[in-house]
Amino acid sequence: MKIKPFLVAILIAITTTSCVSTKSTLKNVDDNAPIPTLSANNTFVLTEYSKDKKYGYDADYPINVFYKNTKDENLNAERFLNALAGPKGEKITFSKVESCCPFPTKRTEIGAGFLDLYELKWEGQTEPVKLYLNIYEKGYLLVPIGLSIKK
């Protein structure tokens, strides 16, 4: 028996929305945040550091990179991550570990979004850093505690 892609999409939408509460737990969404400036090498220009140890490290305080005006939904996440360096300016590498932590949003057709969990590594590091990024909402882009701005 062949399952039609449309039916699969509907089942996923029903399953996803039934698991999402109607109230978002995200604490740092700000629709008034400015659209980030791009550098010559197509990364976000970061100028400020977070003072909140939860920023990016806690699912309720994700880094909100908002993708609505780009062709690729991962583009803004990569623009942000490519602007970062290790604590002493080390070159970082990153990979997407998973999508998790569903939350309600008006920016998707199904009314729910997922956070993306990325793992960051650099030379001399004892344990990889994991950051939560949100491609659906806007917020001020800051450098998470323990990282620096790429030179």
GROMACS elastic network, one bead per residue, 0.5 to 0.9 nm:
[ bonds ]
;  ai    aj funct       b0    kb
    3     6     6  0.85111   500
    3     7     6  0.70078   500
    3     8     6  0.72176   500
    4     7     6  0.54647   500
    4     8     6  0.66120   500
    4     9     6  0.89419   500
    5     8     6  0.50413   500
    5     9     6  0.62244   500
    5    10     6  0.87224   500
    6     9     6  0.51309   500
    6    10     6  0.63386   500
    6    11     6  0.87410   500
    7    10     6  0.51014   500
    7    11     6  0.62047   500
    7    12     6  0.86310   500
    8    11     6  0.51278   500
    8    12     6  0.62044   500
    8    13     6  0.86144   500
    9    12     6  0.51370   500
    9    13     6  0.61428   500
    9    14     6  0.86573   500
   10    13     6  0.50406   500
   10    14     6  0.61592   500
   10    15     6  0.85393   500
   11    14     6  0.51781   500
   11    15     6  0.60702   500
   11    16     6  0.84376   500
   12    15     6  0.51081   500
   12    16     6  0.58871   500
   12    17     6  0.84410   500
   13    16     6  0.51427   500
   13    17     6  0.60183   500
   13    18     6  0.83704   500
   13   110     6  0.60705   500
   13   111     6  0.89522   500
   13   112     6  0.87465   500
   14    17     6  0.53881   500
   14    18     6  0.60110   500
   14    19     6  0.87293   500
   14   110     6  0.84023   500
   15    18     6  0.53147   500
   15    19     6  0.65367   500
   16    19     6  0.54435   500
   16    20     6  0.66581   500
   16   102     6  0.76180   500
   16   110     6  0.82794   500
   16   112     6  0.72798   500
   16   113     6  0.89784   500
   17    20     6  0.52284   500
   17    21     6  0.81335   500
   17   102     6  0.85203   500
   17   103     6  0.88451   500
   17   104     6  0.81378   500
   17   110     6  0.69870   500
   17   111     6  0.70363   500
   17   112     6  0.62806   500
   18    21     6  0.78575   500
   19   102     6  0.75866   500
   19   103     6  0.88577   500
   20    23     6  0.84593   500
   20    24     6  0.88092   500
   20   101     6  0.88440   500
   20   102     6  0.59050   500
   20   103     6  0.56372   500
   20   104     6  0.63299   500
   20   112     6  0.70459   500
   21    24     6  0.71026   500
   21   102     6  0.85299   500
   21   103     6  0.68353   500
   21   104     6  0.67758   500
   22   103     6  0.79581   500
   22   104     6  0.60204   500
   23   103     6  0.78274   500
   23   104     6  0.66548   500
   24    27     6  0.83170   500
   24    60     6  0.89273   500
   24   103     6  0.57317   500
   24   104     6  0.57277   500
   24   105     6  0.77987   500
   25    59     6  0.87726   500
   25    60     6  0.58421   500
   25    61     6  0.87781   500
   25   103     6  0.74385   500
   25   104     6  0.89566   500
   26    29     6  0.66216   500
   26    59     6  0.76040   500
   26    61     6  0.59901   500
   26    62     6  0.74292   500
   26   103     6  0.80624   500
   27    60     6  0.58806   500
   27    61     6  0.56584   500
   27    62     6  0.83284   500
   28    55     6  0.84689   500
   28    60     6  0.79620   500
   28    61     6  0.58506   500
   28    62     6  0.73909   500
   28    63     6  0.81983   500
   28    64     6  0.79387   500
   28   138     6  0.87011   500
   28   139     6  0.64674   500
   28   140     6  0.82831   500
   29    33     6  0.86511   500
   29    61     6  0.85276   500
   29    62     6  0.87082   500
   29    63     6  0.88969   500
   29    64     6  0.69095   500
   29   137     6  0.62896   500
   29   138     6  0.58008   500
   29   139     6  0.50646   500
   29   140     6  0.82643   500
   30    33     6  0.55469   500
   30    64     6  0.87001   500
   30   137     6  0.77494   500
   30   138     6  0.55955   500
   30   140     6  0.71682   500
   31    34     6  0.83694   500
   31   137     6  0.74548   500
   31   138     6  0.54110   500
   31   139     6  0.65590   500
   32    35     6  0.89958   500
   32   138     6  0.78332   500
   32   139     6  0.76517   500
   32   140     6  0.87695   500
   33    36     6  0.86133   500
   33   138     6  0.64335   500
   33   139     6  0.52298   500
   33   140     6  0.53320   500
   33   141     6  0.85029   500
   34    37     6  0.87416   500
   34   138     6  0.85117   500
   34   139     6  0.79818   500
   34   140     6  0.71537   500
   35    66     6  0.89853   500
   35   138     6  0.84013   500
   35   139     6  0.89977   500
   35   140     6  0.87194   500
   36    44     6  0.61596   500
   36    45     6  0.69127   500
   36    46     6  0.82580   500
   36    65     6  0.87985   500
   36   140     6  0.84279   500
   36   141     6  0.75768   500
   37    43     6  0.84050   500
   37    44     6  0.57784   500
   37    45     6  0.55603   500
   37    46     6  0.83710   500
   38    41     6  0.78423   500
   38    42     6  0.55749   500
   38    43     6  0.55266   500
   38    45     6  0.57039   500
   38    79     6  0.82756   500
   39    42     6  0.52611   500
   39    43     6  0.54211   500
   39    44     6  0.60342   500
   39    45     6  0.57511   500
   40    43     6  0.75507   500
   41    44     6  0.89256   500
   42    79     6  0.65603   500
   42    82     6  0.88384   500
   43    46     6  0.88917   500
   43    76     6  0.83876   500
   43    78     6  0.77035   500
   43    80     6  0.62577   500
   43    81     6  0.81211   500
   43    82     6  0.60385   500
   43    83     6  0.55433   500
   44    76     6  0.81644   500
   44    79     6  0.54228   500
   44    80     6  0.54973   500
   44    81     6  0.86062   500
   44    82     6  0.79808   500
   44    83     6  0.60422   500
   44   141     6  0.87753   500
   45    80     6  0.83528   500
   45    83     6  0.70145   500
   45   149     6  0.88510   500
   46    49     6  0.83176   500
   46    80     6  0.82435   500
   46    83     6  0.70289   500
   46    84     6  0.83950   500
   46   141     6  0.70061   500
   46   142     6  0.65793   500
   46   143     6  0.70189   500
   46   149     6  0.67740   500
   46   150     6  0.89611   500
   47   141     6  0.87454   500
   47   142     6  0.73428   500
   47   143     6  0.79273   500
   47   149     6  0.77936   500
   48   141     6  0.78447   500
   48   142     6  0.53283   500
   48   143     6  0.63209   500
   49   141     6  0.87336   500
   49   142     6  0.50912   500
   49   144     6  0.63696   500
   49   145     6  0.70304   500
   49   147     6  0.88314   500
   49   148     6  0.81271   500
   49   149     6  0.89166   500
   50    53     6  0.75721   500
   50    55     6  0.68620   500
   50   141     6  0.87250   500
   50   142     6  0.53817   500
   50   143     6  0.56853   500
   50   144     6  0.54109   500
   50   145     6  0.60679   500
   51    54     6  0.89013   500
   51    55     6  0.81631   500
   51   144     6  0.79749   500
   51   145     6  0.68535   500
   52    55     6  0.55058   500
   52   144     6  0.79374   500
   52   145     6  0.73436   500
   53    56     6  0.82326   500
   53    57     6  0.73811   500
   53    58     6  0.86878   500
   53   144     6  0.74887   500
   53   145     6  0.60660   500
   53   146     6  0.89334   500
   54    57     6  0.51604   500
   54    58     6  0.51792   500
   54    59     6  0.85445   500
   54    60     6  0.82496   500
   54    61     6  0.61186   500
   54    62     6  0.83770   500
   54   144     6  0.84401   500
   54   145     6  0.85919   500
   55    58     6  0.64835   500
   55    59     6  0.88130   500
   55    60     6  0.85560   500
   55    61     6  0.50928   500
   55    62     6  0.61528   500
   55    63     6  0.68390   500
   55   131     6  0.86279   500
   55   132     6  0.86817   500
   55   142     6  0.84153   500
   55   143     6  0.87166   500
   55   144     6  0.60467   500
   55   145     6  0.77492   500
   56    59     6  0.73221   500
   56    60     6  0.86003   500
   56    61     6  0.57700   500
   56    63     6  0.51654   500
   56    64     6  0.88578   500
   56   130     6  0.81805   500
   56   132     6  0.51463   500
   56   133     6  0.68210   500
   56   143     6  0.89215   500
   56   144     6  0.63132   500
   56   145     6  0.88420   500
   57    60     6  0.87467   500
   57    61     6  0.71425   500
   57    62     6  0.70421   500
   57    63     6  0.88108   500
   57   129     6  0.84269   500
   57   130     6  0.65663   500
   57   131     6  0.50764   500
   57   132     6  0.61323   500
   57   144     6  0.80461   500
   58    61     6  0.52611   500
   58    62     6  0.64246   500
   58   131     6  0.77035   500
   58   132     6  0.68112   500
   59    62     6  0.55721   500
   59   100     6  0.89887   500
   59   101     6  0.71610   500
   59   115     6  0.75828   500
   59   117     6  0.88958   500
   59   131     6  0.85530   500
   59   132     6  0.59723   500
   59   133     6  0.84824   500
   60   132     6  0.88488   500
   61    64     6  0.86756   500
   61   132     6  0.78473   500
   61   133     6  0.89491   500
   62   115     6  0.76458   500
   62   131     6  0.75237   500
   62   133     6  0.51514   500
   62   134     6  0.60048   500
   63    77     6  0.88567   500
   63   131     6  0.79304   500
   63   132     6  0.63278   500
   63   134     6  0.58747   500
   63   135     6  0.84694   500
   63   138     6  0.86052   500
   63   139     6  0.72584   500
   63   140     6  0.81459   500
   63   141     6  0.67982   500
   63   142     6  0.79598   500
   63   144     6  0.87594   500
   64    77     6  0.87413   500
   64   132     6  0.88570   500
   64   133     6  0.59888   500
   64   135     6  0.61077   500
   64   136     6  0.72132   500
   64   137     6  0.54402   500
   64   138     6  0.50435   500
   64   139     6  0.50674   500
   64   140     6  0.73825   500
   64   141     6  0.71499   500
   65    76     6  0.57614   500
   65    77     6  0.60494   500
   65    79     6  0.88550   500
   65    80     6  0.73868   500
   65   133     6  0.69233   500
   65   134     6  0.59996   500
   65   135     6  0.51881   500
   65   136     6  0.73865   500
   65   137     6  0.68167   500
   65   138     6  0.60127   500
   65   139     6  0.70108   500
   65   140     6  0.84910   500
   65   141     6  0.72670   500
   66    69     6  0.82775   500
   66    73     6  0.85974   500
   66    76     6  0.68723   500
   66    77     6  0.83434   500
   66   134     6  0.68896   500
   66   138     6  0.50946   500
   66   139     6  0.79797   500
   67    70     6  0.55737   500
   67    71     6  0.81497   500
   67    72     6  0.76319   500
   67    73     6  0.56327   500
   67    74     6  0.75833   500
   67    75     6  0.72811   500
   67    76     6  0.58982   500
   67    77     6  0.82723   500
   67   135     6  0.54702   500
   67   136     6  0.64078   500
   67   137     6  0.81119   500
   67   138     6  0.87439   500
   68    71     6  0.81882   500
   68    73     6  0.77333   500
   68   107     6  0.83148   500
   68   135     6  0.81434   500
   68   136     6  0.72475   500
   68   137     6  0.88512   500
   70    73     6  0.68245   500
   70    75     6  0.71819   500
   70    76     6  0.78890   500
   71    74     6  0.89725   500
   71    75     6  0.78396   500
   72    75     6  0.52649   500
   72    76     6  0.81423   500
   73    76     6  0.70985   500
   73    77     6  0.80411   500
   73   135     6  0.69285   500
   73   136     6  0.89513   500
   74    77     6  0.53036   500
   74    78     6  0.62500   500
   74    79     6  0.86752   500
   74   135     6  0.74709   500
   75    78     6  0.51955   500
   75    79     6  0.61311   500
   75    80     6  0.86948   500
   76    80     6  0.61406   500
   76    81     6  0.85570   500
   76   135     6  0.73824   500
   77    80     6  0.52090   500
   77    81     6  0.61707   500
   77    82     6  0.85010   500
   77   116     6  0.89260   500
   77   133     6  0.68957   500
   77   134     6  0.80941   500
   77   135     6  0.69997   500
   78    81     6  0.50310   500
   78    82     6  0.57716   500
   78    83     6  0.84344   500
   78    94     6  0.89550   500
   79    82     6  0.53554   500
   79    83     6  0.64861   500
   80    83     6  0.53420   500
   80    84     6  0.70337   500
   80   141     6  0.81502   500
   81    84     6  0.54082   500
   81    85     6  0.84268   500
   81    92     6  0.85920   500
   81    93     6  0.87238   500
   81    94     6  0.75640   500
   81   120     6  0.86878   500
   82    85     6  0.79552   500
   82    92     6  0.80427   500
   82    93     6  0.84539   500
   82    94     6  0.87099   500
   82   150     6  0.77492   500
   83   148     6  0.87694   500
   83   149     6  0.61153   500
   83   150     6  0.53464   500
   83   151     6  0.83879   500
   84    89     6  0.84095   500
   84    91     6  0.81804   500
   84    92     6  0.73449   500
   84   143     6  0.73494   500
   84   147     6  0.68131   500
   84   148     6  0.58134   500
   84   151     6  0.87178   500
   85    88     6  0.75434   500
   85    89     6  0.50053   500
   85    90     6  0.53801   500
   85    91     6  0.54278   500
   85    92     6  0.56347   500
   85   122     6  0.83799   500
   85   147     6  0.60046   500
   85   148     6  0.50306   500
   85   149     6  0.54635   500
   85   151     6  0.80432   500
   86    89     6  0.50107   500
   86    91     6  0.63545   500
   86    92     6  0.61911   500
   86   120     6  0.88347   500
   86   121     6  0.81610   500
   86   122     6  0.65071   500
   86   123     6  0.87472   500
   86   125     6  0.87825   500
   86   146     6  0.74536   500
   86   148     6  0.58039   500
   86   149     6  0.81449   500
   86   150     6  0.81954   500
   87    90     6  0.68560   500
   87   145     6  0.87471   500
   87   146     6  0.54929   500
   87   148     6  0.53362   500
   87   149     6  0.87466   500
   88   147     6  0.79003   500
   88   148     6  0.71175   500
   89    92     6  0.87813   500
   89   147     6  0.80905   500
   89   148     6  0.62351   500
   89   149     6  0.72207   500
   89   150     6  0.63660   500
   89   151     6  0.74070   500
   90   122     6  0.62471   500
   90   123     6  0.69981   500
   90   124     6  0.88734   500
   90   148     6  0.87060   500
   90   150     6  0.81791   500
   91   121     6  0.85349   500
   91   122     6  0.60581   500
   91   123     6  0.77063   500
   91   150     6  0.76902   500
   92   120     6  0.63648   500
   92   121     6  0.54749   500
   92   123     6  0.79083   500
   93   119     6  0.83080   500
   93   120     6  0.57189   500
   93   121     6  0.53358   500
   93   122     6  0.63976   500
   94   118     6  0.65123   500
   94   119     6  0.54558   500
   94   121     6  0.62793   500
   94   122     6  0.89230   500
   95   117     6  0.86715   500
   95   118     6  0.55428   500
   95   119     6  0.54889   500
   95   120     6  0.68663   500
   95   121     6  0.88913   500
   96    99     6  0.81165   500
   96   116     6  0.69313   500
   96   117     6  0.59638   500
   96   119     6  0.63783   500
   97   116     6  0.75899   500
   97   117     6  0.55270   500
   97   118     6  0.53701   500
   97   119     6  0.64003   500
   97   130     6  0.87689   500
   98   115     6  0.84334   500
   98   116     6  0.59326   500
   98   117     6  0.54046   500
   98   118     6  0.73620   500
   99   102     6  0.85766   500
   99   114     6  0.59231   500
   99   115     6  0.55487   500
   99   117     6  0.60868   500
  100   114     6  0.54886   500
  100   115     6  0.53644   500
  100   116     6  0.63262   500
  100   117     6  0.72593   500
  101   113     6  0.83577   500
  101   114     6  0.56783   500
  101   115     6  0.58074   500
  101   116     6  0.84327   500
  102   112     6  0.64654   500
  102   113     6  0.55776   500
  102   115     6  0.68540   500
  103   111     6  0.85455   500
  103   112     6  0.55056   500
  103   113     6  0.54891   500
  103   114     6  0.63812   500
  103   115     6  0.82394   500
  104   107     6  0.89609   500
  104   111     6  0.57440   500
  104   113     6  0.62469   500
  104   114     6  0.88531   500
  105   108     6  0.65307   500
  105   110     6  0.86440   500
  105   111     6  0.52332   500
  105   112     6  0.51077   500
  105   113     6  0.61351   500
  105   136     6  0.75886   500
  105   137     6  0.80885   500
  106   109     6  0.76519   500
  106   110     6  0.84400   500
  106   111     6  0.54487   500
  106   112     6  0.74236   500
  106   113     6  0.89063   500
  106   136     6  0.89585   500
  107   110     6  0.87047   500
  107   111     6  0.69346   500
  107   112     6  0.79529   500
  107   113     6  0.80468   500
  107   136     6  0.63664   500
  107   137     6  0.78163   500
  108   111     6  0.52190   500
  108   112     6  0.62695   500
  108   113     6  0.68886   500
  108   136     6  0.79254   500
  109   112     6  0.78879   500
  110   113     6  0.82803   500
  113   134     6  0.83196   500
  113   135     6  0.84509   500
  113   136     6  0.67677   500
  114   134     6  0.71790   500
  114   135     6  0.82828   500
  114   136     6  0.82606   500
  115   132     6  0.62190   500
  115   133     6  0.56717   500
  115   135     6  0.73457   500
  115   136     6  0.85941   500
  116   131     6  0.81970   500
  116   132     6  0.56768   500
  116   133     6  0.51656   500
  116   134     6  0.63470   500
  116   135     6  0.79313   500
  117   130     6  0.65737   500
  117   131     6  0.56849   500
  117   133     6  0.63560   500
  117   134     6  0.89808   500
  118   129     6  0.81826   500
  118   130     6  0.55027   500
  118   131     6  0.53092   500
  118   132     6  0.64671   500
  118   133     6  0.75328   500
  119   128     6  0.62313   500
  119   129     6  0.56025   500
  119   131     6  0.65322   500
  120   128     6  0.56524   500
  120   129     6  0.50704   500
  120   130     6  0.62052   500
  120   131     6  0.77823   500
  121   124     6  0.89903   500
  121   125     6  0.68884   500
  121   127     6  0.79285   500
  121   128     6  0.51988   500
  121   129     6  0.66820   500
  122   125     6  0.57655   500
  122   128     6  0.79784   500
  123   126     6  0.88736   500
  125   128     6  0.69092   500
  131   144     6  0.87691   500
  134   137     6  0.63162   500
  134   138     6  0.83223   500
  135   138     6  0.80418   500
  138   141     6  0.87710   500
  143   146     6  0.84410   500
  143   147     6  0.64880   500
  143   148     6  0.64638   500
  143   149     6  0.70494   500
  144   147     6  0.58600   500
  144   148     6  0.78714   500
  145   148     6  0.80824   500
